[in-house]
Amino acid sequence: MSPPAPPSAVPLEAPRLHRLPCNKSVIVASDAHRFLAWAATKFEVAVCSLGEQLYVDQVCAVLDPAGTLITGPRFSARQEYNWVSKNGTDRAAVLRKPVKTLASMYAFAAPHPLHSDDQYRPWPTSHHDSIILVDRNRQDVRYHAPGGTGPPPAPWDVSLFPVVASLLDRVHAAYFGKLEEWLRTCEAAIRAAVPPVPPPTSGSPSSGLPIVVVPPGFSINLPSPPTAVMCYKQLLKEVIREQIAMGPRFSVTGFWDGGAANTPKALAAAQAQAAQAAFEAAARQQQHQLQLQLQQQQGQNGGQQ
């Protein structure tokens, strides 16, 4: 939910403003559907909200009508919020005990996966390092300044391209690059510590391949595996270093445009996948309707007999 726009603001185009069946309204970011189509090619997309589960499901239906992009949990933290805040009578309690937790969505995930939000407060302190904090566009600063004479503020919006998409794309590439390196390092360390057993005799399915057998009770110190949060932090350090090195020549314009997420090939692939997903969803719906019609006809024929 976004705050209502001031009367003098530019009117919001209809496709971005949605009235939900639960009588709540949502404003969808300009690039939301394009962003989801791209993100679904590399990540599992999930949704977490303080709204009721009905609200979460209806928002997901707006963002992903075909149901093929948001494949992760669609989680409502409303029950936890009601319990902590005593049904809203003690909202300050939520600040003392945040109600959004990744453990509720991904109990098996350790460490925490990356996620984005527009504030830290609903999340425990232990989750803050894995949050990509997004904020609304601030193109109306002059208008709201004391005595401001700038143009009326644009409708509420969040820019997902190029910064957020490029950031996630670089984290994704860094993580899987480090993961492959970590697997090779671990394999080499194990082979160096445990002599391989001679190859089995001829005729065995694995004939000719050395086998590594770890004796019972044997332990070996292996490096910690990479995490998305570690790659995220390292990337931020590198970004700041590059900006410092560029000195006065640094300009935000174009800095994030080099990510693979913004290339014409990547955008075309994301759009093609979204179109294919919509086609498959429509085909499944049509097939389901045909099956229902066939069952009804069979039932009618059985009744006539």
HELIX and SHEET records of a PDB file:
HELIX    1   1 ALA A   14  ARG A   16  5                                   3    
HELIX    2   2 ALA A   32  ALA A   39  1                                   8    
HELIX    3   3 GLN A   53  LEU A   63  1                                  11    
HELIX    4   4 ARG A   78  VAL A   84  1                                   7    
HELIX    5   5 ALA A   92  ARG A   96  1                                   5    
HELIX    6   6 LEU A  102  MET A  105  1                                   4    
HELIX    7   7 THR A  125  SER A  130  5                                   6    
HELIX    8   8 VAL A  141  HIS A  144  1                                   4    
HELIX    9   9 VAL A  163  ALA A  193  1                                  31    
HELIX   10  10 ALA A  228  MET A  246  1                                  19    
HELIX   11  11 GLY A  247  ARG A  249  5                                   3    
HELIX   12  12 ALA A  260  ASN A  262  5                                   3    
HELIX   13  13 PRO A  264  GLN A  304  1                                  41    
SHEET    1   A 2 LEU A  17  ARG A  19  0                                        
SHEET    2   A 2 SER A  25  ILE A  27 -1                                        
SHEET    1   B 2 VAL A  47  SER A  49  0                                        
SHEET    2   B 2 ARG A  74  SER A  76  1                                        
SHEET    1   C 2 HIS A 115  ASP A 117  0                                        
SHEET    2   C 2 ILE A 131  LEU A 133  1                                        
END                                                                             
